[in-house]
Amino acid sequence: MRRWMMAVVAAAAMMVLSGAVASAEEYRPEVRELFLQGCMDEGDRAACTCILNAMEKQISEEQLLNGDVPDDVLDVIIHACINAAD
């Protein structure tokens, strides 16, 4: 799953280079949509939405766009959402 995440992060970063990065809990709509599109190439909507919602609570948009996402945090999020979908 990390391969698509890096592609999503790169595309999102390019989209917002000239804009301010949101500091609110929820990512901007264009970042959310880009993430979901990339995620759903490898997963289902429910799991991807779960991952996105959990990421918004633990990882700032700035961290996401900078590729500054701790692997251990991401692993816990992904496994919890996949297990919840089963």
C-alpha positions in Angstrom: 0.0 0.0 0.0 2.9 2.4 0.5 3.6 2.6 -3.2 0.3 4.3 -4.0 0.6 6.4 -0.9 3.9 7.9 -2.1 2.3 8.6 -5.5 -0.7 10.3 -3.8 1.6 12.3 -1.5 3.7 13.5 -4.5 0.6 14.5 -6.5 -1.0 16.3 -3.6 2.2 18.1 -2.8 2.4 19.3 -6.4 -1.2 20.5 -6.3 -0.6 22.7 -3.2 2.9 24.0 -3.5 1.7 27.5 -3.9 -1.0 27.3 -1.3 -1.0 27.2 2.5 -1.1 23.8 4.2 -4.2 23.3 6.3 -3.6 22.7 10.0 -7.1 21.5 10.8 -7.8 17.9 11.6 -9.6 17.2 8.3 -7.5 17.3 5.1 -8.6 19.6 2.3 -11.2 18.1 -0.1 -8.7 17.8 -3.0 -6.2 16.0 -0.8 -8.9 13.7 0.6 -10.2 12.8 -2.9 -6.7 12.2 -4.3 -5.9 9.9 -1.4 -9.1 8.0 -1.8 -8.6 7.6 -5.5 -5.1 6.2 -5.0 -6.1 4.0 -2.2 -9.1 2.5 -4.0 -6.7 1.2 -6.7 -5.6 -1.4 -4.2 -8.4 -1.5 -1.6 -12.1 -1.0 -1.1 -13.8 2.3 -0.2 -14.7 1.3 3.4 -11.1 0.4 4.2 -9.7 3.5 2.4 -12.1 5.8 4.2 -11.2 4.2 7.5 -7.5 4.7 6.8 -8.1 8.4 5.8 -10.1 9.2 8.8 -7.6 7.6 11.2 -4.7 9.4 9.4 -6.4 12.7 9.8 -6.6 12.2 13.5 -2.9 11.2 13.9 -1.0 12.7 10.9 -1.2 16.4 9.9 -1.8 17.3 6.3 1.7 18.9 6.3 3.3 15.6 7.4 1.4 13.8 4.7 2.4 16.2 2.0 6.0 16.2 3.1 6.1 12.3 3.1 6.7 12.6 6.9 4.5 9.7 7.8 5.9 7.4 10.5 5.8 3.8 9.2 4.8 2.4 12.6 1.8 4.7 12.8 0.8 4.0 9.3 1.1 0.2 9.8 -1.1 0.3 12.8 -3.8 2.4 11.0 -3.8 0.2 7.9 -3.9 -3.1 9.9 -6.7 -1.8 12.1 -8.8 -0.7 9.2 -8.3 -3.9 7.2 -9.1 -6.0 10.2 -12.2 -4.0 10.9 -13.4 -4.6 7.3 -13.1 -8.3 7.7 
